[in-house]
Amino acid sequence: MKPEDKTAPRIGLALAGGGPLGAIYEIGALCALEEAIDGLSFTECDGFIGVSAGGFIAAGLANGISPRDLCAAFIENRDYSPDSFDPAELLRPAWAEYRSRLKLLPKLLFRASWAALVQGRSVLGSFERLGAALPTGLLSGEILAAQLKLLFSRPGRSNDFRQLTKRLVLVATDLDSGEATPFGLPGWDHIPISQAVQASAALPGLFPPVSIEGRHYVDGALKKTLHASVLLQEGLDLLICLNPLVPYESDPADSTRTKRARIPHLVDGGLPLVLSQTFRSLIHSRLELGFKRYEHSHPETDILLFEPDHRDAEMFLANTFSYSQRHHLAEHAYQSTRAALKQRAPHLGKQLARHGLRLNTEVLDDPSLRLLGEPGEHRMAAALRDLRRTLKTLQSKHSPTS
């Protein structure tokens, strides 16, 4: 749809968080959605809102970086991609945070000892103050901000919210007040996009809080899962939402799944699986409540939610903060989204048609389509594969039956 077309629907995109796994899922799902829905281009949406890892993806799309380009840069790390980025860079320890906290230790240790030995206070209570010497995060978020600053400084892009042609909102949480901060809205749009992404993705315990103008910010998901209401206020016709983390639905009696594809009892997985299920259930319950409110507050907007199948053991068991399986998980997200689109086709097709969009069943029925090539695929082979896929998709989209 051309921006000057007054009849074009106003489409928004809301992306939830979920760590590296969330970003990997969203890239794979976005590629599948854009490929299968005629008339939909995620770089041409009227507004974007991102939380945590979703903010990273939203900022790229708002800067004109397509889902396929994001995949080439952050999933495949192709050496011929100008935006190629090694995710391993994000795993650098927060050395500066370690050093600053270590400097506090002698003074804190002296005060704790004085309180226990001289003032007669309890040993446990006195030494609790040593907690201030513990790092507030294990990994450095500065690398992400620096890489994004470089990425958005290239021609045709911007690291300034105010210079974008599309609305972009990245939500973080003010650590000292607990309130959500919508970077990108008036009053908050002077903050560099790269720094806003860093703040929105600063999961407490993993990344240190981000200092911006004397305040400290952490992950935006602490308040809400999507913060979609910020975009709904823009008067959208269609809002597409992606949520990577869902609670697992265990069914020991389900014989349609292989042993590897099911988890009879989560408790058998010990504390990690119990905590994962608890966390996912909490954030998903907030999402469900939010969607119920949106139905009443914005009945004029069609809202489409895409997320992993609740019975998908592979997505549930994947390490939320691991990059090592990104190729496999991105392909899995791509193919599972295609399968979900086929399953939802009858109802989804009608919803999309209301906004001038068409679900391309020819693309969905093509079993040869893949997100990624085979492991070890040569650079030229990868480029030719991408070209063939693009030409095939364009041919399908512009066929007489389209």
Disulfide bonds with the S-S distance in Angstrom:
none
